[in-house]
């Protein structure tokens, strides 16, 4: 049970970081 919760939290944080990176890349492309 605890491992499943930890894995879900890691996946959620990973998705957040990936989405943030995509937004940052899009903004940098707009500036260029």
N, C-alpha and C positions, 0 to 999 in steps of 0.2 A: 504493500500500500504506500509506504513512505517513498519507495524508489519511484513509483509511478508519478507521484506528486512532484518529486524533484525533477524528473524528466520533463513533465509538462511545463514546469516553470522555466527550465532551460530552453525548451522549444519556443515558448512565448517570448522570452528575452531575445532569442536568436531572430525570430521574425521581426521584432521591433527594431533591432539593430540593422537588419537587412533593409527594411522599409525606410528607415532613416537614411541609410547610405544611398538608396535609390533617389530619394527626394533631394539629397545634397547634390548628387550627380546631375540631376535634371536642372537644378538651380544653377550649377556651375556652367552647364551647357547653354542655358539661356543667357548668362552673362557673356559667354564667349560669342 
